[in-house]
Amino acid sequence: MIVCSCNVLSDHDVRAAVSAASDTPRTAKQVYGCLGCSAECGRCARTIKQIMSEALTGALTEALTESAAACTTACCSGCPHSHAHEAAHPGEATVVAHDHAHVAVTA
């Protein structure tokens, strides 16, 4: 959907600018800058802000979901899942690599 008729910017363009920028744009003006243009009439600024908010909320939700899914088994003694792992696999020690890969070592 076109959100800025003056610069012919779509909602996809705005989402791409928000997700691709190394320094996340915080204002409509910064989004325009990321897209190589500037506001003309300004009627789209409110819509651009709304799309930015939705994109950032979606990215945060996705990151939290991935983080929760990554911790489904014991990764260290402080992990709440470590007790479940110890009960299910007595006699095994869990070795954790820096990338949180789980390796079971039989003692």
N, C-alpha and C positions, 0 to 999 in steps of 0.2 A: 504494500500500500504506500502510495506517495504521501509523505508527511510535510514536505517542503516543496511547494510548487515553484518558488523562485529559483531554487538550486536543483530541483528535481531529485530530491533525496527520499529514499524509501525507508521504511522501518527497519529493513534488513541492513541498510547502510549504517543506520544509527547503532544497531546492535553490534555490528561488526566493529565499528569505531570504539565502542565501549569495551568489547572483549579483547580486541587486538592491541590496544594502546598499552605501552609499557607503564605509563603514568595515567591511571584511569581518569578520564575527563569527568569533572564534577559539575560543569555548567553546560548549557546549550552552546554558548560561545566557544567553549573548548572542543565540543563535538564538531562544530563547524570547522574549527582549525584543523582537527584531525582529518577531516574530509576535504581539506584544501579549498574551503569557501568561507563565506561570511554571511551573516543574517542580512536579509534585505528588508522585508516588511515586518518580520518578527512574530507573525501570527502562529508559527509552528513551534515556538519555544516551549510552550506548555506541553505540547504533545511529545516533543523530544525529551523533556524532563521526565515525563511519565514512562516513556520507552526505556530511558536510562535506568530508572528505578526498577522496572520489571526485569531488565537484563541483569542488573546487579543482584537483585533478590534471587533470581533463578540460578545465577552462578554460585552464590553463597549456599543455597539449598543443595545444589549438586555437589559442592565441595564437602559439605557436612555429611551427605549421604555416602560419598566415597570414603570418607574418613571412618565412619561407623562400620562400613562393610570391610574395611581393611583390618579391623581389630576383632575378628571372629574367633580367633584362637589365642592361646596363651603366648605372650611375647616377652614378658619379663615378670619378675616377682611382684612388681607393683601393679600389674595388669589385673583387672577384676576377673578376667577369664583364666588366669593361671591356676586357680584352685580347681576349677572344673577340669582342666587338662591333667593336673596331678591326680585327681580322683579317677579319671578315665584311663590313665596310663601310668600306673604305679611302677616305679623303678626306672622311669625315663627322665632324663634331664632335657630341658629345652634350651637350645643354644640359639642366640639371637644375633643375626648379622646386622650390619648397619642399615640395611634396607628393610628391616623387619621381616625378613624371610624366616620361616620357622623350620628348624631342623631338629628332629627327635634323635637323641643319642641314647642307646641302650647301655645302662651301666653294668 
